[in-house]
């Protein structure tokens, strides 16, 4: 991905999310701050969330 580096606070929150068993998905569109965190969802729901986050025109 050709994204700009995330601010330190966002990287720390992402690390905490990983340690607590959550997944974080970010929109790849430059300048879009959307991120979705999820934990303990079905594979179908995870795919839906990934599709929503990665397709910038849907949010």
mmCIF file of the N, C-alpha and C atoms, coordinates in Angstrom:
data_MODEL
# 
_entry.id   MODEL 
# 
loop_
_atom_site.group_PDB 
_atom_site.id 
_atom_site.type_symbol 
_atom_site.label_atom_id 
_atom_site.label_alt_id 
_atom_site.label_comp_id 
_atom_site.label_asym_id 
_atom_site.label_entity_id 
_atom_site.label_seq_id 
_atom_site.pdbx_PDB_ins_code 
_atom_site.Cartn_x 
_atom_site.Cartn_y 
_atom_site.Cartn_z 
_atom_site.occupancy 
_atom_site.B_iso_or_equiv 
_atom_site.pdbx_formal_charge 
_atom_site.auth_seq_id 
_atom_site.auth_comp_id 
_atom_site.auth_asym_id 
_atom_site.auth_atom_id 
_atom_site.pdbx_PDB_model_num 
ATOM 1   N N  . UNK A 1 1  ? 0.834   -1.176  0.000  1.00 0.00 ? 1  UNK A N  1 
ATOM 2   C CA . UNK A 1 1  ? 0.000   0.000   0.000  1.00 0.00 ? 1  UNK A CA 1 
ATOM 3   C C  . UNK A 1 1  ? 0.878   1.239   0.000  1.00 0.00 ? 1  UNK A C  1 
ATOM 4   N N  . UNK A 1 2  ? 0.441   2.259   -0.667 1.00 0.00 ? 2  UNK A N  1 
ATOM 5   C CA . UNK A 1 2  ? 1.198   3.499   -0.758 1.00 0.00 ? 2  UNK A CA 1 
ATOM 6   C C  . UNK A 1 2  ? 0.601   4.567   0.141  1.00 0.00 ? 2  UNK A C  1 
ATOM 7   N N  . UNK A 1 3  ? 0.355   4.221   1.377  1.00 0.00 ? 3  UNK A N  1 
ATOM 8   C CA . UNK A 1 3  ? -0.211  5.181   2.315  1.00 0.00 ? 3  UNK A CA 1 
ATOM 9   C C  . UNK A 1 3  ? 0.905   5.936   3.008  1.00 0.00 ? 3  UNK A C  1 
ATOM 10  N N  . UNK A 1 4  ? 0.554   7.125   3.499  1.00 0.00 ? 4  UNK A N  1 
ATOM 11  C CA . UNK A 1 4  ? 1.489   7.873   4.318  1.00 0.00 ? 4  UNK A CA 1 
ATOM 12  C C  . UNK A 1 4  ? 1.580   7.186   5.673  1.00 0.00 ? 4  UNK A C  1 
ATOM 13  N N  . UNK A 1 5  ? 2.716   7.337   6.358  1.00 0.00 ? 5  UNK A N  1 
ATOM 14  C CA . UNK A 1 5  ? 2.822   6.715   7.687  1.00 0.00 ? 5  UNK A CA 1 
ATOM 15  C C  . UNK A 1 5  ? 1.733   7.241   8.625  1.00 0.00 ? 5  UNK A C  1 
ATOM 16  N N  . UNK A 1 6  ? 1.223   6.359   9.446  1.00 0.00 ? 6  UNK A N  1 
ATOM 17  C CA . UNK A 1 6  ? 0.185   6.737   10.401 1.00 0.00 ? 6  UNK A CA 1 
ATOM 18  C C  . UNK A 1 6  ? 0.796   7.530   11.548 1.00 0.00 ? 6  UNK A C  1 
ATOM 19  N N  . UNK A 1 7  ? 0.022   8.427   12.143 1.00 0.00 ? 7  UNK A N  1 
ATOM 20  C CA . UNK A 1 7  ? 0.508   9.133   13.329 1.00 0.00 ? 7  UNK A CA 1 
ATOM 21  C C  . UNK A 1 7  ? 0.820   8.137   14.449 1.00 0.00 ? 7  UNK A C  1 
ATOM 22  N N  . UNK A 1 8  ? 1.706   8.531   15.329 1.00 0.00 ? 8  UNK A N  1 
ATOM 23  C CA . UNK A 1 8  ? 2.144   7.653   16.413 1.00 0.00 ? 8  UNK A CA 1 
ATOM 24  C C  . UNK A 1 8  ? 0.966   7.156   17.247 1.00 0.00 ? 8  UNK A C  1 
ATOM 25  N N  . UNK A 1 9  ? 0.027   8.018   17.558 1.00 0.00 ? 9  UNK A N  1 
ATOM 26  C CA . UNK A 1 9  ? -1.119  7.595   18.377 1.00 0.00 ? 9  UNK A CA 1 
ATOM 27  C C  . UNK A 1 9  ? -1.904  6.487   17.685 1.00 0.00 ? 9  UNK A C  1 
ATOM 28  N N  . UNK A 1 10 ? -2.115  6.602   16.379 1.00 0.00 ? 10 UNK A N  1 
ATOM 29  C CA . UNK A 1 10 ? -2.838  5.559   15.643 1.00 0.00 ? 10 UNK A CA 1 
ATOM 30  C C  . UNK A 1 10 ? -2.073  4.247   15.656 1.00 0.00 ? 10 UNK A C  1 
ATOM 31  N N  . UNK A 1 11 ? -0.761  4.316   15.531 1.00 0.00 ? 11 UNK A N  1 
ATOM 32  C CA . UNK A 1 11 ? 0.040   3.085   15.561 1.00 0.00 ? 11 UNK A CA 1 
ATOM 33  C C  . UNK A 1 11 ? -0.015  2.426   16.933 1.00 0.00 ? 11 UNK A C  1 
ATOM 34  N N  . UNK A 1 12 ? -0.027  3.225   17.984 1.00 0.00 ? 12 UNK A N  1 
ATOM 35  C CA . UNK A 1 12 ? -0.124  2.673   19.341 1.00 0.00 ? 12 UNK A CA 1 
ATOM 36  C C  . UNK A 1 12 ? -1.487  2.012   19.541 1.00 0.00 ? 12 UNK A C  1 
ATOM 37  N N  . UNK A 1 13 ? -2.563  2.681   19.107 1.00 0.00 ? 13 UNK A N  1 
ATOM 38  C CA . UNK A 1 13 ? -3.909  2.095   19.231 1.00 0.00 ? 13 UNK A CA 1 
ATOM 39  C C  . UNK A 1 13 ? -4.021  0.804   18.427 1.00 0.00 ? 13 UNK A C  1 
ATOM 40  N N  . UNK A 1 14 ? -3.392  0.762   17.254 1.00 0.00 ? 14 UNK A N  1 
ATOM 41  C CA . UNK A 1 14 ? -3.407  -0.463  16.450 1.00 0.00 ? 14 UNK A CA 1 
ATOM 42  C C  . UNK A 1 14 ? -2.671  -1.591  17.166 1.00 0.00 ? 14 UNK A C  1 
ATOM 43  N N  . UNK A 1 15 ? -1.547  -1.275  17.804 1.00 0.00 ? 15 UNK A N  1 
ATOM 44  C CA . UNK A 1 15 ? -0.794  -2.294  18.536 1.00 0.00 ? 15 UNK A CA 1 
ATOM 45  C C  . UNK A 1 15 ? -1.612  -2.831  19.710 1.00 0.00 ? 15 UNK A C  1 
ATOM 46  N N  . UNK A 1 16 ? -2.294  -1.953  20.415 1.00 0.00 ? 16 UNK A N  1 
ATOM 47  C CA . UNK A 1 16 ? -3.147  -2.389  21.525 1.00 0.00 ? 16 UNK A CA 1 
ATOM 48  C C  . UNK A 1 16 ? -4.279  -3.265  21.007 1.00 0.00 ? 16 UNK A C  1 
ATOM 49  N N  . UNK A 1 17 ? -4.850  -2.904  19.871 1.00 0.00 ? 17 UNK A N  1 
ATOM 50  C CA . UNK A 1 17 ? -5.934  -3.698  19.283 1.00 0.00 ? 17 UNK A CA 1 
ATOM 51  C C  . UNK A 1 17 ? -5.448  -5.104  18.949 1.00 0.00 ? 17 UNK A C  1 
ATOM 52  N N  . UNK A 1 18 ? -4.246  -5.215  18.409 1.00 0.00 ? 18 UNK A N  1 
ATOM 53  C CA . UNK A 1 18 ? -3.691  -6.536  18.082 1.00 0.00 ? 18 UNK A CA 1 
ATOM 54  C C  . UNK A 1 18 ? -3.505  -7.358  19.355 1.00 0.00 ? 18 UNK A C  1 
ATOM 55  N N  . UNK A 1 19 ? -2.999  -6.725  20.395 1.00 0.00 ? 19 UNK A N  1 
ATOM 56  C CA . UNK A 1 19 ? -2.771  -7.436  21.653 1.00 0.00 ? 19 UNK A CA 1 
ATOM 57  C C  . UNK A 1 19 ? -4.073  -7.911  22.297 1.00 0.00 ? 19 UNK A C  1 
ATOM 58  N N  . UNK A 1 20 ? -5.171  -7.231  22.017 1.00 0.00 ? 20 UNK A N  1 
ATOM 59  C CA . UNK A 1 20 ? -6.461  -7.632  22.584 1.00 0.00 ? 20 UNK A CA 1 
ATOM 60  C C  . UNK A 1 20 ? -7.281  -8.485  21.624 1.00 0.00 ? 20 UNK A C  1 
ATOM 61  N N  . UNK A 1 21 ? -6.673  -8.905  20.532 1.00 0.00 ? 21 UNK A N  1 
ATOM 62  C CA . UNK A 1 21 ? -7.334  -9.827  19.614 1.00 0.00 ? 21 UNK A CA 1 
ATOM 63  C C  . UNK A 1 21 ? -8.250  -9.190  18.590 1.00 0.00 ? 21 UNK A C  1 
ATOM 64  N N  . UNK A 1 22 ? -8.081  -7.908  18.342 1.00 0.00 ? 22 UNK A N  1 
ATOM 65  C CA . UNK A 1 22 ? -8.923  -7.217  17.363 1.00 0.00 ? 22 UNK A CA 1 
ATOM 66  C C  . UNK A 1 22 ? -8.170  -7.079  16.038 1.00 0.00 ? 22 UNK A C  1 
ATOM 67  N N  . UNK A 1 23 ? -8.925  -6.932  14.975 1.00 0.00 ? 23 UNK A N  1 
ATOM 68  C CA . UNK A 1 23 ? -8.357  -6.689  13.652 1.00 0.00 ? 23 UNK A CA 1 
ATOM 69  C C  . UNK A 1 23 ? -8.728  -5.268  13.242 1.00 0.00 ? 23 UNK A C  1 
ATOM 70  N N  . UNK A 1 24 ? -7.799  -4.578  12.592 1.00 0.00 ? 24 UNK A N  1 
ATOM 71  C CA . UNK A 1 24 ? -8.050  -3.217  12.126 1.00 0.00 ? 24 UNK A CA 1 
ATOM 72  C C  . UNK A 1 24 ? -7.918  -3.183  10.617 1.00 0.00 ? 24 UNK A C  1 
ATOM 73  N N  . UNK A 1 25 ? -8.914  -2.601  9.963  1.00 0.00 ? 25 UNK A N  1 
ATOM 74  C CA . UNK A 1 25 ? -8.891  -2.431  8.514  1.00 0.00 ? 25 UNK A CA 1 
ATOM 75  C C  . UNK A 1 25 ? -8.975  -0.936  8.247  1.00 0.00 ? 25 UNK A C  1 
ATOM 76  N N  . UNK A 1 26 ? -8.134  -0.436  7.357  1.00 0.00 ? 26 UNK A N  1 
ATOM 77  C CA . UNK A 1 26 ? -8.146  0.985   7.012  1.00 0.00 ? 26 UNK A CA 1 
ATOM 78  C C  . UNK A 1 26 ? -8.480  1.166   5.542  1.00 0.00 ? 26 UNK A C  1 
ATOM 79  N N  . UNK A 1 27 ? -9.103  2.283   5.240  1.00 0.00 ? 27 UNK A N  1 
ATOM 80  C CA . UNK A 1 27 ? -9.377  2.629   3.851  1.00 0.00 ? 27 UNK A CA 1 
ATOM 81  C C  . UNK A 1 27 ? -8.052  3.001   3.186  1.00 0.00 ? 27 UNK A C  1 
ATOM 82  N N  . UNK A 1 28 ? -7.758  2.447   2.001  1.00 0.00 ? 28 UNK A N  1 
ATOM 83  C CA . UNK A 1 28 ? -6.491  2.752   1.336  1.00 0.00 ? 28 UNK A CA 1 
ATOM 84  C C  . UNK A 1 28 ? -6.475  4.101   0.623  1.00 0.00 ? 28 UNK A C  1 
ATOM 85  N N  . UNK A 1 29 ? -7.600  4.802   0.576  1.00 0.00 ? 29 UNK A N  1 
ATOM 86  C CA . UNK A 1 29 ? -7.672  6.087   -0.123 1.00 0.00 ? 29 UNK A CA 1 
ATOM 87  C C  . UNK A 1 29 ? -6.881  7.131   0.658  1.00 0.00 ? 29 UNK A C  1 
ATOM 88  N N  . UNK A 1 30 ? -5.955  7.848   0.000  1.00 0.00 ? 30 UNK A N  1 
ATOM 89  C CA . UNK A 1 30 ? -5.168  8.869   0.709  1.00 0.00 ? 30 UNK A CA 1 
ATOM 90  C C  . UNK A 1 30 ? -6.075  9.930   1.341  1.00 0.00 ? 30 UNK A C  1 
ATOM 91  N N  . UNK A 1 31 ? -5.810  10.235  2.570  1.00 0.00 ? 31 UNK A N  1 
ATOM 92  C CA . UNK A 1 31 ? -6.567  11.255  3.269  1.00 0.00 ? 31 UNK A CA 1 
ATOM 93  C C  . UNK A 1 31 ? -7.832  10.771  3.952  1.00 0.00 ? 31 UNK A C  1 
ATOM 94  N N  . UNK A 1 32 ? -8.238  9.547   3.700  1.00 0.00 ? 32 UNK A N  1 
ATOM 95  C CA . UNK A 1 32 ? -9.440  9.012   4.339  1.00 0.00 ? 32 UNK A CA 1 
ATOM 96  C C  . UNK A 1 32 ? -9.046  8.418   5.691  1.00 0.00 ? 32 UNK A C  1 
ATOM 97  N N  . UNK A 1 33 ? -9.696  8.857   6.717  1.00 0.00 ? 33 UNK A N  1 
ATOM 98  C CA . UNK A 1 33 ? -9.357  8.394   8.062  1.00 0.00 ? 33 UNK A CA 1 
ATOM 99  C C  . UNK A 1 33 ? -10.186 7.230   8.561  1.00 0.00 ? 33 UNK A C  1 
ATOM 100 N N  . UNK A 1 34 ? -10.953 6.608   7.672  1.00 0.00 ? 34 UNK A N  1 
ATOM 101 C CA . UNK A 1 34 ? -11.813 5.512   8.109  1.00 0.00 ? 34 UNK A CA 1 
ATOM 102 C C  . UNK A 1 34 ? -10.991 4.303   8.538  1.00 0.00 ? 34 UNK A C  1 
ATOM 103 N N  . UNK A 1 35 ? -11.329 3.767   9.686  1.00 0.00 ? 35 UNK A N  1 
ATOM 104 C CA . UNK A 1 35 ? -10.778 2.481   10.098 1.00 0.00 ? 35 UNK A CA 1 
ATOM 105 C C  . UNK A 1 35 ? -11.874 1.727   10.847 1.00 0.00 ? 35 UNK A C  1 
ATOM 106 N N  . UNK A 1 36 ? -11.862 0.423   10.656 1.00 0.00 ? 36 UNK A N  1 
ATOM 107 C CA . UNK A 1 36 ? -12.845 -0.447  11.295 1.00 0.00 ? 36 UNK A CA 1 
ATOM 108 C C  . UNK A 1 36 ? -12.083 -1.480  12.105 1.00 0.00 ? 36 UNK A C  1 
ATOM 109 N N  . UNK A 1 37 ? -12.489 -1.642  13.360 1.00 0.00 ? 37 UNK A N  1 
ATOM 110 C CA . UNK A 1 37 ? -11.905 -2.685  14.208 1.00 0.00 ? 37 UNK A CA 1 
ATOM 111 C C  . UNK A 1 37 ? -12.983 -3.703  14.509 1.00 0.00 ? 37 UNK A C  1 
ATOM 112 N N  . UNK A 1 38 ? -12.583 -4.971  14.467 1.00 0.00 ? 38 UNK A N  1 
ATOM 113 C CA . UNK A 1 38 ? -13.558 -6.011  14.776 1.00 0.00 ? 38 UNK A CA 1 
ATOM 114 C C  . UNK A 1 38 ? -12.878 -7.156  15.497 1.00 0.00 ? 38 UNK A C  1 
ATOM 115 N N  . UNK A 1 39 ? -13.704 -7.903  16.221 1.00 0.00 ? 39 UNK A N  1 
ATOM 116 C CA . UNK A 1 39 ? -13.221 -9.073  16.953 1.00 0.00 ? 39 UNK A CA 1 
ATOM 117 C C  . UNK A 1 39 ? -14.380 -10.045 17.072 1.00 0.00 ? 39 UNK A C  1 
ATOM 118 N N  . UNK A 1 40 ? -14.091 -11.305 16.961 1.00 0.00 ? 40 UNK A N  1 
ATOM 119 C CA . UNK A 1 40 ? -15.073 -12.371 17.175 1.00 0.00 ? 40 UNK A CA 1 
ATOM 120 C C  . UNK A 1 40 ? -16.296 -12.222 16.271 1.00 0.00 ? 40 UNK A C  1 
ATOM 121 N N  . UNK A 1 41 ? -16.058 -12.091 14.975 1.00 0.00 ? 41 UNK A N  1 
ATOM 122 C CA . UNK A 1 41 ? -17.162 -12.065 14.014 1.00 0.00 ? 41 UNK A CA 1 
ATOM 123 C C  . UNK A 1 41 ? -17.033 -13.277 13.097 1.00 0.00 ? 41 UNK A C  1 
ATOM 124 N N  . UNK A 1 42 ? -18.107 -13.594 12.415 1.00 0.00 ? 42 UNK A N  1 
ATOM 125 C CA . UNK A 1 42 ? -18.075 -14.716 11.476 1.00 0.00 ? 42 UNK A CA 1 
ATOM 126 C C  . UNK A 1 42 ? -17.212 -14.341 10.270 1.00 0.00 ? 42 UNK A C  1 
ATOM 127 N N  . UNK A 1 43 ? -16.702 -15.333 9.547  1.00 0.00 ? 43 UNK A N  1 
ATOM 128 C CA . UNK A 1 43 ? -15.928 -15.028 8.343  1.00 0.00 ? 43 UNK A CA 1 
ATOM 129 C C  . UNK A 1 43 ? -16.717 -14.188 7.331  1.00 0.00 ? 43 UNK A C  1 
ATOM 130 N N  . UNK A 1 44 ? -18.006 -14.437 7.216  1.00 0.00 ? 44 UNK A N  1 
ATOM 131 C CA . UNK A 1 44 ? -18.826 -13.654 6.280  1.00 0.00 ? 44 UNK A CA 1 
ATOM 132 C C  . UNK A 1 44 ? -18.902 -12.187 6.714  1.00 0.00 ? 44 UNK A C  1 
ATOM 133 N N  . UNK A 1 45 ? -19.064 -11.957 8.010  1.00 0.00 ? 45 UNK A N  1 
ATOM 134 C CA . UNK A 1 45 ? -19.120 -10.585 8.518  1.00 0.00 ? 45 UNK A CA 1 
ATOM 135 C C  . UNK A 1 45 ? -17.764 -9.907  8.371  1.00 0.00 ? 45 UNK A C  1 
ATOM 136 N N  . UNK A 1 46 ? -16.672 -10.633 8.612  1.00 0.00 ? 46 UNK A N  1 
ATOM 137 C CA . UNK A 1 46 ? -15.338 -10.070 8.432  1.00 0.00 ? 46 UNK A CA 1 
ATOM 138 C C  . UNK A 1 46 ? -15.132 -9.646  6.984  1.00 0.00 ? 46 UNK A C  1 
ATOM 139 N N  . UNK A 1 47 ? -15.562 -10.480 6.043  1.00 0.00 ? 47 UNK A N  1 
ATOM 140 C CA . UNK A 1 47 ? -15.429 -10.133 4.623  1.00 0.00 ? 47 UNK A CA 1 
ATOM 141 C C  . UNK A 1 47 ? -16.249 -8.890  4.303  1.00 0.00 ? 47 UNK A C  1 
ATOM 142 N N  . UNK A 1 48 ? -17.455 -8.795  4.852  1.00 0.00 ? 48 UNK A N  1 
ATOM 143 C CA . UNK A 1 48 ? -18.301 -7.625  4.611  1.00 0.00 ? 48 UNK A CA 1 
ATOM 144 C C  . UNK A 1 48 ? -17.635 -6.350  5.136  1.00 0.00 ? 48 UNK A C  1 
ATOM 145 N N  . UNK A 1 49 ? -17.044 -6.423  6.321  1.00 0.00 ? 49 UNK A N  1 
ATOM 146 C CA . UNK A 1 49 ? -16.367 -5.263  6.895  1.00 0.00 ? 49 UNK A CA 1 
ATOM 147 C C  . UNK A 1 49 ? -15.132 -4.878  6.086  1.00 0.00 ? 49 UNK A C  1 
ATOM 148 N N  . UNK A 1 50 ? -14.383 -5.875  5.643  1.00 0.00 ? 50 UNK A N  1 
ATOM 149 C CA . UNK A 1 50 ? -13.200 -5.606  4.820  1.00 0.00 ? 50 UNK A CA 1 
ATOM 150 C C  . UNK A 1 50 ? -13.610 -4.937  3.514  1.00 0.00 ? 50 UNK A C  1 
ATOM 151 N N  . UNK A 1 51 ? -14.648 -5.472  2.870  1.00 0.00 ? 51 UNK A N  1 
ATOM 152 C CA . UNK A 1 51 ? -15.130 -4.882  1.617  1.00 0.00 ? 51 UNK A CA 1 
ATOM 153 C C  . UNK A 1 51 ? -15.598 -3.442  1.831  1.00 0.00 ? 51 UNK A C  1 
ATOM 154 N N  . UNK A 1 52 ? -16.287 -3.197  2.928  1.00 0.00 ? 52 UNK A N  1 
ATOM 155 C CA . UNK A 1 52 ? -16.777 -1.855  3.230  1.00 0.00 ? 52 UNK A CA 1 
ATOM 156 C C  . UNK A 1 52 ? -15.618 -0.880  3.442  1.00 0.00 ? 52 UNK A C  1 
ATOM 157 N N  . UNK A 1 53 ? -14.619 -1.293  4.193  1.00 0.00 ? 53 UNK A N  1 
ATOM 158 C CA . UNK A 1 53 ? -13.506 -0.399  4.506  1.00 0.00 ? 53 UNK A CA 1 
ATOM 159 C C  . UNK A 1 53 ? -12.609 -0.134  3.306  1.00 0.00 ? 53 UNK A C  1 
ATOM 160 N N  . UNK A 1 54 ? -12.399 -1.133  2.476  1.00 0.00 ? 54 UNK A N  1 
ATOM 161 C CA . UNK A 1 54 ? -11.431 -0.974  1.389  1.00 0.00 ? 54 UNK A CA 1 
ATOM 162 C C  . UNK A 1 54 ? -12.021 -0.383  0.115  1.00 0.00 ? 54 UNK A C  1 
ATOM 163 N N  . UNK A 1 55 ? -13.340 -0.282  0.023  1.00 0.00 ? 55 UNK A N  1 
ATOM 164 C CA . UNK A 1 55 ? -13.954 0.351   -1.144 1.00 0.00 ? 55 UNK A CA 1 
ATOM 165 C C  . UNK A 1 55 ? -14.410 1.752   -0.739 1.00 0.00 ? 55 UNK A C  1 
ATOM 166 N N  . UNK A 1 56 ? -13.605 2.744   -1.082 1.00 0.00 ? 56 UNK A N  1 
ATOM 167 C CA . UNK A 1 56 ? -13.807 4.118   -0.616 1.00 0.00 ? 56 UNK A CA 1 
ATOM 168 C C  . UNK A 1 56 ? -15.163 4.690   -1.021 1.00 0.00 ? 56 UNK A C  1 
ATOM 169 N N  . UNK A 1 57 ? -15.710 4.258   -2.141 1.00 0.00 ? 57 UNK A N  1 
ATOM 170 C CA . UNK A 1 57 ? -16.986 4.815   -2.603 1.00 0.00 ? 57 UNK A CA 1 
ATOM 171 C C  . UNK A 1 57 ? -18.165 4.366   -1.749 1.00 0.00 ? 57 UNK A C  1 
ATOM 172 N N  . UNK A 1 58 ? -17.975 3.380   -0.891 1.00 0.00 ? 58 UNK A N  1 
ATOM 173 C CA . UNK A 1 58 ? -19.075 2.866   -0.062 1.00 0.00 ? 58 UNK A CA 1 
ATOM 174 C C  . UNK A 1 58 ? -19.199 3.561   1.291  1.00 0.00 ? 58 UNK A C  1 
ATOM 175 N N  . UNK A 1 59 ? -18.274 4.441   1.609  1.00 0.00 ? 59 UNK A N  1 
ATOM 176 C CA . UNK A 1 59 ? -18.391 5.119   2.910  1.00 0.00 ? 59 UNK A CA 1 
ATOM 177 C C  . UNK A 1 59 ? -18.133 6.604   2.804  1.00 0.00 ? 59 UNK A C  1 
# 
